């Protein structure tokens, strides 16, 4: 007999952040009858008042509060964990001890809870830039190449990936580490991280934008809707063995090119250059062969379209806060 469909329960860590909010919105739009979500975040309601019908329950607390996190496992039969939580970004990962204590150790505690409650599927949001660094000139980056992170953030992501392999070997927890490029799109509220959204917000508010470096840095950028679609293609295919997968669009753009595109929407938009940060990766492209092997050919949203949709959302979001 064919396997009967049943609603799967996802535990989403960092559910009210930029990526988490988009995942919840995507489920509401396309998979409302297939997934229910348990959210774990620092707050008990979305900080911008967003509501998602797929959210069954919210547990709130610090990631290091294992007692609080365990309640999600005690009260719900979880099918898969989506780990989208990070306490730092590359530019703020200067306190190495804090980085270890607030990211690596809580993730190990999470894995121990998964062992305890027999949850065997996990997707970890890693990094498609910080992990590779720049010491290795192999471009585009492949998942099996040597990695040389130049920030504590990248080292932490790589360390967690290695522990995932260990927990697969010792406990049978199957996981995917998604080495994501630079996402942009709606539900992005961070005023500092994420150049496309931050620059567009500056343009809307008629504020100058500050560029770290000379603007020649080039990276892969992916529209957040594409990422969510890819994520659920991977989830539907199930996780058969632990591995890292690059997730990007193949659209590599320099900062200057992005700013020029934004300028076509806002003729008064200006920017200024500042000395680059030591943690900045100057060039990064991802080899997507492993991703395509998993999901097949994929048509990504063209950058011009993604940018236009992002600006439309930002304008509407700005009007709603006036």
SVG drawing of the C-alpha trace seen along z (x, -y; Angstrom):
<svg xmlns="http://www.w3.org/2000/svg" viewBox="-4 -63 50 65">
<polyline fill="none" stroke="black" stroke-width="0.4" points="0.0,0.0 1.2,-3.6 2.5,-5.5 -0.2,-7.7 0.6,-11.4 0.6,-12.9 1.5,-16.4 5.2,-16.6 6.4,-18.6 9.4,-20.9 11.4,-22.5 12.6,-25.8 15.4,-27.5 15.5,-31.2 12.0,-31.2 11.4,-34.9 14.6,-36.0 15.0,-37.0 15.3,-33.5 13.0,-31.9 10.2,-34.3 10.4,-33.5 10.4,-29.8 7.2,-30.2 5.6,-32.3 6.6,-29.8 4.9,-26.9 1.8,-29.0 1.6,-29.6 2.5,-26.2 2.6,-23.5 0.0,-24.5 -1.5,-21.0 1.8,-19.2 3.9,-20.9 3.3,-22.3 6.1,-24.3 7.4,-24.6 9.4,-27.8 12.3,-28.4 13.4,-32.0 14.5,-34.7 11.0,-36.3 7.6,-34.7 6.0,-36.8 7.3,-38.1 9.0,-41.4 7.3,-43.0 3.9,-41.6 3.9,-38.9 1.6,-35.9 2.0,-32.5 -0.8,-29.9 1.7,-27.0 3.2,-27.9 1.8,-25.4 3.8,-26.6 6.5,-29.1 9.2,-28.4 11.3,-31.4 14.6,-31.8 18.3,-31.9 19.8,-29.3 22.0,-28.1 18.9,-27.4 18.8,-23.7 16.0,-23.2 13.7,-25.5 14.7,-24.0 14.0,-20.5 10.4,-21.4 9.9,-21.4 11.1,-17.8 9.1,-16.8 5.8,-18.2 5.9,-17.5 6.9,-14.6 9.4,-16.4 10.3,-14.9 13.0,-17.3 15.0,-20.2 15.8,-23.3 18.8,-25.1 18.7,-28.7 20.0,-30.3 23.3,-32.1 24.2,-34.6 26.8,-36.4 27.6,-37.5 31.1,-37.7 31.6,-41.4 30.6,-40.9 32.3,-37.6 35.2,-39.2 34.6,-37.6 35.7,-34.1 34.8,-32.7 31.2,-34.1 31.0,-32.6 31.9,-29.2 29.7,-29.4 26.7,-30.8 26.8,-28.7 28.9,-25.5 28.0,-24.4 24.2,-24.9 24.3,-23.1 26.0,-20.1 23.2,-20.2 20.7,-20.3 22.2,-17.2 22.2,-15.5 18.4,-16.2 17.9,-14.8 19.6,-11.6 17.6,-11.5 14.3,-11.9 15.1,-9.9 15.0,-12.8 17.2,-11.8 16.8,-14.6 18.5,-18.0 19.2,-20.8 21.8,-23.3 22.2,-26.8 25.9,-27.1 27.8,-29.7 28.7,-29.7 31.2,-32.5 32.7,-32.6 33.6,-28.9 35.7,-29.0 37.7,-32.2 40.1,-33.4 43.4,-31.5 42.3,-28.9 42.0,-30.4 39.7,-27.6 36.7,-29.5 33.9,-28.5 34.2,-26.9 33.4,-23.1 32.2,-21.5 35.1,-19.1 37.9,-21.7 40.1,-22.9 38.5,-25.6 40.2,-28.6 37.8,-30.8 39.1,-34.2 36.5,-34.9 35.4,-33.2 31.9,-33.1 33.3,-30.9 35.3,-28.7 32.2,-28.1 30.1,-27.1 32.8,-24.7 33.2,-23.2 29.4,-22.6 29.5,-20.9 32.2,-18.5 30.2,-17.7 27.3,-16.8 29.4,-14.2 30.4,-12.8 26.8,-12.6 25.8,-10.8 28.6,-8.3 27.9,-7.8 24.1,-8.2 22.6,-8.0 21.5,-11.7 21.3,-12.5 22.0,-16.2 22.5,-18.7 24.7,-21.7 23.5,-24.2 26.3,-26.5 24.1,-29.4 25.4,-32.4 24.0,-35.9 20.1,-35.9 18.0,-39.0 14.3,-39.8 11.3,-40.5 11.2,-40.2 14.7,-41.5 14.9,-44.1 18.5,-44.0 19.9,-47.6 23.6,-46.4 23.8,-42.9 22.8,-42.1 24.0,-44.7 21.1,-44.6 18.4,-45.2 20.4,-47.7 21.3,-49.7 17.8,-49.7 16.5,-50.9 19.1,-53.7 17.9,-54.7 14.2,-54.8 15.1,-57.0 17.3,-59.3 20.3,-58.4 23.9,-57.8 25.2,-54.2 28.6,-53.3 30.6,-50.6 33.4,-48.7 36.2,-48.6 36.2,-49.9 33.1,-48.1 34.9,-45.5 34.1,-42.6 32.0,-40.1 29.8,-37.4 26.8,-35.1 23.4,-36.5 20.2,-34.5 16.6,-35.7 15.1,-34.4 12.0,-32.9 14.4,-30.7 16.2,-29.5 12.9,-28.5 11.8,-26.6 15.2,-24.8 15.0,-24.1 11.7,-22.2 12.8,-20.4 15.7,-19.0 13.3,-18.3 10.9,-16.4 13.8,-14.3 14.7,-13.3 18.2,-13.2 19.9,-9.9 23.4,-10.8 25.2,-13.7 26.8,-16.2 27.4,-19.9 25.7,-21.4 26.4,-24.8 23.2,-26.8 23.4,-29.9 22.1,-31.3 25.2,-31.4 24.6,-35.1 27.9,-36.7 27.7,-40.5 30.1,-43.1 29.0,-45.6 29.4,-48.4 27.1,-46.6 24.5,-46.1 24.6,-49.8 24.3,-50.8 21.2,-48.7 19.7,-50.3 20.5,-53.7 18.3,-53.0 15.3,-52.9 16.5,-55.9 18.2,-58.6 19.3,-60.4 20.8,-57.4 24.5,-58.0 27.2,-55.9 30.6,-56.4 33.6,-54.1 35.3,-53.2 38.2,-50.9 37.4,-47.2 36.9,-45.1 39.4,-42.3 36.5,-39.7 35.2,-40.6 35.5,-38.0 36.3,-39.8 35.4,-37.3 33.2,-34.2 31.4,-32.0 29.9,-28.6 30.0,-25.4 26.3,-24.2 26.9,-20.8 26.0,-18.9 22.8,-21.0 21.7,-20.3 22.4,-16.6 20.0,-16.7 17.1,-18.8 17.7,-18.8 17.8,-21.9 16.6,-25.1 15.5,-28.5 16.6,-31.2 14.9,-34.5 16.8,-37.0 18.6,-39.6 16.7,-42.5 13.3,-40.9 14.4,-39.9 15.7,-43.5 12.4,-45.0 10.3,-42.7 12.6,-43.5 12.2,-47.3 8.4,-46.9 8.3,-45.1 10.6,-47.6 8.4,-50.5 5.2,-48.9 6.9,-48.0 8.1,-51.6 4.6,-53.0 3.2,-50.6 5.5,-52.0 4.9,-55.7"/>
</svg>
